[in-house]
């Protein structure tokens, strides 16, 4: 009788152990499933963060088409930019910024085209967001030094005290670059540095034959937070918007920049 009781108790104990193991396995499986789900969500978020958003894409197309003077194709892109969430002041700032790289005529024609777009949208009952204007600049310091400091921040390189190259050959252009472009324009906070650099590389890629400047500004793009993936996407947009020739040239320069960046980080 005692032997039968022991066998019965052993079976009960074995069953309890199996039940506990099953419960633990369920908990482990659930934990693994949750971790896998969270990793998947995190991966998707990281992938999205590495890609250009719709606003950035429209900054590229608007800048490129304005630089080329293709006003017929610019018009729908201005509409698309507003629909993507760019404010009126942001698009105006894009069109003002690019004059430094492709001249007043292109910039002014872009602004005039944008005025037409806004009039048409208003007539159709569309109320576009004006957006914030540039904040006042309260720094009374030397404008040349302010511009020099901003250029140093963008390039992540101390600026030399002695001029060289084209700056030494024509010092006045160095003054204009530091005081006007990097102080007057880059200090305006309507656009971020990253957005301004997207405007810049879009214009330079579109006008062509300015590879040294494109190389410098693609490197700055990485310095201000744009990713290699986003810059590859930028080249694709130039290809579909402007053409294969311009995209091929931009891709070649980008490959050089990414190779040099990798070398400098590893070295």
WORA-V910163 format. One record per residue. N is the residue number from 1. PHI is phi in whole degrees, 0 to 359 (NA if undefined). Layout:
BEGIN
n = [N | N]
phi = [PHI | PHI]
END
This chain:
BEGIN
n = [1 | 2 | 3 | 4 | 5 | 6 | 7 | 8 | 9 | 10 | 11 | 12 | 13 | 14 | 15 | 16 | 17 | 18 | 19 | 20 | 21 | 22 | 23 | 24 | 25 | 26 | 27 | 28 | 29 | 30 | 31 | 32 | 33 | 34 | 35 | 36 | 37 | 38 | 39 | 40 | 41 | 42 | 43 | 44 | 45 | 46 | 47 | 48 | 49 | 50 | 51 | 52 | 53 | 54 | 55 | 56 | 57 | 58 | 59 | 60 | 61 | 62 | 63 | 64 | 65 | 66 | 67 | 68 | 69 | 70 | 71 | 72 | 73 | 74 | 75 | 76 | 77 | 78 | 79 | 80 | 81 | 82 | 83 | 84 | 85 | 86 | 87 | 88 | 89 | 90 | 91 | 92 | 93 | 94 | 95 | 96 | 97 | 98 | 99 | 100 | 101 | 102 | 103 | 104 | 105 | 106 | 107 | 108 | 109 | 110 | 111 | 112 | 113 | 114 | 115 | 116 | 117 | 118 | 119 | 120 | 121 | 122 | 123 | 124 | 125 | 126 | 127 | 128 | 129 | 130 | 131 | 132 | 133 | 134 | 135 | 136 | 137 | 138 | 139 | 140 | 141 | 142 | 143 | 144 | 145 | 146 | 147 | 148 | 149 | 150 | 151 | 152 | 153 | 154 | 155 | 156 | 157 | 158 | 159 | 160 | 161 | 162 | 163 | 164 | 165 | 166 | 167 | 168 | 169 | 170 | 171 | 172 | 173 | 174 | 175 | 176 | 177 | 178 | 179 | 180 | 181 | 182 | 183 | 184 | 185 | 186 | 187 | 188 | 189 | 190 | 191 | 192 | 193 | 194 | 195 | 196 | 197 | 198 | 199 | 200 | 201 | 202 | 203 | 204 | 205 | 206 | 207 | 208 | 209 | 210 | 211 | 212 | 213 | 214 | 215 | 216 | 217 | 218 | 219 | 220 | 221 | 222 | 223 | 224 | 225 | 226 | 227 | 228 | 229 | 230 | 231 | 232 | 233 | 234 | 235 | 236 | 237 | 238 | 239 | 240 | 241 | 242 | 243 | 244 | 245 | 246 | 247 | 248 | 249 | 250 | 251 | 252 | 253 | 254 | 255 | 256 | 257 | 258 | 259 | 260 | 261 | 262 | 263 | 264 | 265 | 266 | 267]
phi = [NA | 295 | 296 | 296 | 295 | 296 | 298 | 296 | 294 | 296 | 294 | 296 | 298 | 296 | 294 | 296 | 298 | 298 | 296 | 296 | 297 | 298 | 296 | 296 | 296 | 297 | 296 | 296 | 298 | 295 | 296 | 298 | 297 | 294 | 298 | 298 | 297 | 295 | 296 | 295 | 297 | 299 | 296 | 295 | 296 | 297 | 296 | 294 | 294 | 274 | 254 | 291 | 274 | 297 | 296 | 296 | 299 | 287 | 300 | 294 | 293 | 297 | 295 | 295 | 290 | 295 | 298 | 279 | 76 | 272 | 289 | 296 | 277 | 293 | 304 | 296 | 288 | 295 | 300 | 296 | 297 | 296 | 295 | 283 | 113 | 292 | 278 | 302 | 292 | 294 | 292 | 301 | 295 | 302 | 290 | 284 | 303 | 289 | 300 | 293 | 244 | 225 | 98 | 299 | 304 | 295 | 298 | 294 | 294 | 295 | 296 | 296 | 295 | 295 | 300 | 298 | 299 | 295 | 297 | 294 | 293 | 296 | 296 | 269 | 81 | 266 | 257 | 276 | 287 | 292 | 84 | 288 | 268 | 293 | 289 | 298 | 267 | 263 | 276 | 267 | 290 | 304 | 296 | 299 | 291 | 297 | 296 | 296 | 294 | 297 | 299 | 297 | 295 | 292 | 275 | 56 | 223 | 301 | 277 | 294 | 278 | 254 | 287 | 214 | 61 | 297 | 293 | 285 | 293 | 224 | 305 | 296 | 289 | 296 | 297 | 298 | 297 | 289 | 284 | 267 | 295 | 274 | 259 | 303 | 270 | 293 | 287 | 290 | 266 | 293 | 242 | 282 | 301 | 297 | 293 | 296 | 290 | 296 | 301 | 298 | 291 | 294 | 294 | 297 | 295 | 285 | 281 | 76 | 57 | 222 | 300 | 300 | 290 | 297 | 300 | 297 | 282 | 293 | 295 | 296 | 307 | 293 | 294 | 263 | 110 | 285 | 263 | 304 | 297 | 294 | 287 | 295 | 294 | 303 | 299 | 298 | 291 | 299 | 298 | 283 | 268 | 252 | 155 | 293 | 299 | 295 | 293 | 297 | 295 | 295 | 296 | 299 | 293 | 298 | 302 | 296 | 296 | 295 | 296 | 293 | 296 | 295 | 296 | 292 | 288 | 285 | 278]
END
